[in-house]
Structure formats: structure tokens, C-alpha cells
Amino acid sequence: MPKSTTQPPTLVEDILRKTEIVEKDPQRIGVFSTGERIAVALVLNQQDLLDYGTILESVERLGEEWFRAALMAQRMRR
């Protein structure tokens, strides 16, 4: 069987895709993992979507890799 040449999305691409989904239907954020929900809420700058403590606790929960990916995703959307 030939190998697929399609690469999995990068973390930034994945966050951007999920951000677009939530912009169209905010209720869909509920199906994402905690880290995904935090990243999307931060990218969209919508504190009302955060359901994990304070903003600082949410950023801490993301960790460095996810924080950097979310920040890059937000900058790409400008």
C-alpha cells in the first residue's frame, strides 16, 4: 500500500481550524479538549469561552508549546 503524502496539520493550523469552527458555532467549543478550548478562547480573545479558572491559570494550563502556537495563530489572523 502506498504511503499517504498528506501531512498532519501543525498545532497552529489545528488551532486556527478549531477557531474557525467556534466562530461559526460557539457551542462546538464543548467538544474540544481543555487545552483546545483554552487556546481557541485566547486566540479569539473571548474570556467568556474560558471555563478553566482565571486567564493566568488558563495560560499556565496550556504550557509553553500550546501558548506559543496559540499566540502565532492569533497573530496570523490579524
C-alpha positions as CSV (number, residue, x, y, z in Angstrom):
1,M,0.0,0.0,0.0
2,P,1.4,3.4,-0.9
3,K,2.1,5.8,1.9
4,S,0.0,9.0,2.2
5,T,1.8,12.2,1.3
6,T,-0.6,14.3,3.3
7,Q,1.0,15.6,6.4
8,P,-1.0,16.0,9.6
9,P,-1.8,19.6,10.5
10,T,0.6,21.5,12.6
11,L,-0.6,22.6,16.1
12,V,-1.0,26.2,14.8
13,E,-3.1,25.0,11.8
14,D,-5.2,22.9,14.1
15,I,-5.9,25.8,16.5
16,L,-6.8,28.0,13.5
17,R,-9.2,25.4,12.2
18,K,-10.9,25.0,15.6
19,T,-11.0,28.8,16.0
20,E,-13.0,29.0,12.7
21,I,-15.3,26.3,13.8
22,V,-16.1,28.1,17.1
23,E,-16.6,31.4,15.3
24,K,-19.3,29.8,13.2
25,D,-20.9,27.9,16.1
26,P,-19.6,28.8,19.6
27,Q,-21.4,25.7,21.1
28,R,-19.0,23.5,19.3
29,I,-16.2,24.5,21.7
30,G,-17.6,22.0,24.1
31,V,-16.4,19.0,22.1
32,F,-12.7,20.1,22.3
33,S,-10.2,19.2,24.9
34,T,-9.4,21.6,27.7
35,G,-6.2,22.7,26.0
36,E,-8.0,23.3,22.7
37,R,-10.8,25.2,24.4
38,I,-8.3,27.5,26.2
39,A,-6.3,28.1,23.0
40,V,-9.4,28.9,21.0
41,A,-10.7,31.2,23.6
42,L,-7.4,33.1,23.9
43,V,-7.0,33.3,20.1
44,L,-10.5,34.8,19.8
45,N,-9.8,37.0,22.9
46,Q,-13.1,35.8,24.3
47,Q,-12.8,35.4,28.1
48,D,-16.4,34.2,28.2
49,L,-15.3,31.0,26.4
50,L,-12.8,30.2,29.1
51,D,-14.1,27.7,31.6
52,Y,-10.8,26.9,33.3
53,G,-10.2,29.3,36.1
54,T,-8.6,32.7,35.6
55,I,-6.8,33.8,32.4
56,L,-3.4,33.2,34.1
57,E,-4.4,29.8,35.2
58,S,-5.6,29.0,31.7
59,V,-2.3,30.2,30.2
60,E,-0.4,28.1,32.7
61,R,-2.6,25.1,31.8
62,L,-1.7,25.5,28.1
63,G,2.0,25.1,28.7
64,E,4.7,26.7,26.5
65,E,4.2,24.8,23.3
66,W,0.5,25.4,23.1
67,F,0.8,29.0,24.3
68,R,3.3,29.8,21.5
69,A,1.1,28.0,18.9
70,A,-2.0,30.0,20.1
71,L,-0.1,33.2,20.0
72,M,1.2,32.5,16.5
73,A,-2.4,31.6,15.4
74,Q,-3.7,34.8,16.8
75,R,-1.1,36.9,15.0
76,M,-1.8,35.1,11.8
77,R,-5.5,36.1,12.0
78,R,-4.7,39.8,12.1
